[in-house]
């Protein structure tokens, strides 16, 4: 039977779902605008991704304590409205003939910073809404929703881009944040806000990282997570340049290549709680963590035409299925280990650390792609990923 988690969780889940669908509907829109409209180079596309991540992370650095000491629902609504305004500015500027590389960068920074604050607030609020024994089920539903959105959004968005241009999908993404804010507003019941303790503001900002560092298992999970996500993210703009530019894939094929395999993520998220019940969390986390670091090396076989499309579909399907199993376990373990009065700061610190790592690796891989070509740089990322499972805690989860 489907486990009931309450009406409040239902509205929070709805808010997450609608904004996630909007985001994936607009998947690749910024790289596509940069490549097709602004004629940006591979390095410029990588820099757009990296600078947006890095600056957003720095701007968001003090947001963890700020979110922690405020009621979470108003924070989520405010961040959704900020993201709506930022994303809506892109189609307006495009219609007026004023769209620039600088504006894309500014929008990436603003929406990224607001996204970090929203994630911190929603994660802390989820712990308030759902009891600890149901967190894995709740996180599994979020993860499954994310992968269904990933499967449906890019192909539909790619088809719409082919018909009406990329700014239409950006506008749809903007509207999704309005709908998300409306769903959060429908949540009834209590809220949560940690009391402000004494101490310096600087110490408050660093509290999330200090807590992560003091927990050996959480430290290893953090390092593994940011490196794996960073190495995978670093190849996304390179794949856009390679597939949309050098190999000439139409937008709908590009969307299909990343959308269809996401059904594996949905299957993995549904399987995750069942696998844990049968084999235990440490074993399932270790196996899925190792496998998700092996499959990306298959992208070294990318070629133009149908062969390249098949390679992307197969590699991404295997990778995403393993991520669908692993990610709910990571999210659940992270929330279980973070006390309620520190959850928002831990999640914000995690997001900031992850985005800074992604930014640094994206810039590095952009330079590497300029020197050796996108395909060679993607292959190097796959080789580096093979070492990341050594950071997994394994049986140390019991620490």
NORBEL-V756572 format. One line per field, one symbol per residue. ss: DSSP state (~ for helix, > for strand, _ for the rest). burial: b if it has 24 or more other ideal C-beta (glycine too) atoms within 12 Angstrom, else e. A space follows every 50 residues. Layout:
BEGIN
ss->???
burial->???
END
This chain:
BEGIN
ss->______~~~~~~~~~~~~~~~~~~~___~~~~~~~~~____~~~~~~~~~ ~~~~~~~~~~__~~~~~~___~~~~~~~~~~~~~~~~~~~~~~~~_____ ~~~~~~~~~~~~~~~~~~~~~~~~~~~~~__~~~~~~~~~~~~~~~~~~~ ~~~~~~~~~~~~~~__~~~~~~~~~~~~~~~~~~~_______________ ~~~~~~~~~~~~~~_~~~~~~~~~~~~~~~~~~~_~~~~~~~~~~~____ ~~~~~~~~~__~~~~~~~~~~~~~~~~~~_~~~~~~~~~~~___~~~~~~ ~___~~~~~~~~~~~~~~~~~~~~~~~~~~~~~~~~~_____~~~~~~~~ ~~~~~~~~~~~~~~~~~~~~~~_~~~~~~~~~~~~__~~~~__~~~~~_
burial->eeeebeebbebbbbbbbbbbbbbbbbbbbbbbbbbbbbebebbbbbbbbb bbbbbbbebbbbbbbbbbbbbbbebbbbbbbbbbebbbbbbebbeeeebe bebbbbbbbbbbbbbbbbbbbbbbbbbbbbeeeebbbbbbbbbbbbbbbb bbbbbbbbebbeeebbbbbbbbbbbbbbbbbebbeebeeeebbbeeeeee eeebbbbbbebbeebebbbbbbbbbbbbbbbbbbbbbbbbbbbbbebebe bbbbbbbbbbbbbbbbbbbbbbbebbeeeebbebbbbbbbbbbbbbbbbb ebeeeeebbebbbbbbbbbbbbbbbbbbbbbbbbbbbbebbbbbbbbbbb bbbbbbbbbbbbbbbbebbeeeebbebbbbbbebbeebbebbbbeebee
END
